[in-house]
Amino acid sequence: MPLYPDIEPYDHGMLDVGDGNRVYWETCGNPRGKPAVVLHGGPGSGSGPYFRRLFDPDAYRIVLLDQRGAGRSTPPASAYDTDMSVNTMPHLIADLELLRQHLGIERWLVWGVSFGSVLGLRYAQTHPAAVSELVLTGVATGSDAEVALLTRGLGQIFPEAFERFVGEVPLLERSGNLAAAYNRLVESPDPEVRARAARAWTDWETATIPAPPRSVERFENPEFRMGFTRTVTHYWGNGHFLGADEAVLRDAPLLKGIPGTLVQGSLDFGNLAGIVWRLHHAWPGSELVVIDEVGHNAGAPGVAEAMVAATDKYAGRGESSAR
């Protein structure tokens, strides 16, 4: 199934969510359609127009937002004086509830990619009455094992890149949580230390892309690079602020009654931790769709089509939830 055509928002705004933060949001598609909210990855990547094309614009009222510190939301995580202590999982979940109420939505389909799947799962576990379905890709749950795999375990596959990556960390911190160590670097008062750490972190992320071309254009933007690295290391270095390791997997039974589709590339390195399969088997009513020869890429051929198929399938479930 092909992507839907490009569309523009019919409404947008900045929502004051407290703590000095204002979250950018936009809506597009059918104002009286089935509500769906898009949760971007990173954390800190920001949303984009591609995500609008995963939904039938005649059937859905599509809500996109930039999470705290990301994209068009303010203040940006790239600014050294932005307070990251008020950017945590509970804060992001509260922002979603505030936005849902602001838009007069009773229930919405939750779509998420990568970190957005962590946020979407935790949101559904804590606010199940607000979630009609889940569609997730590049699936993650925020466990310590996933962070350790992506920051250290992949060093066995990419040893040269890993040597450069770990070489930026002070010697005494190299055996510990590398995300936390990098977060200390990007919080340094020295701007040169911060900039070098952000470059090294994104170089490592680029090096671990499983197939050529190994390049990420947005990482060449110094502001994006800094905001992204600061946000990712803030979450990864603090257990995603979930309160307990494997909290999302532990609470998977709470998703019972919420239909969901998990779209996963067979070459997604996150699969090496076995998380998506454990989640699928612990979540009654979930469907797992594996796309061959694809990595951690929501825009890859096969992945996009599977996500459109999922949103098309859920478009006919029940009446519009707009008040």
Summary of the structure (lengths in Angstrom):
residues: 323
radius of gyration: 18.8
end to end distance: 30.7
largest distance: 58.3
contacts: 1124
relative contact order: 0.16
helix: 45%
strand: 18%
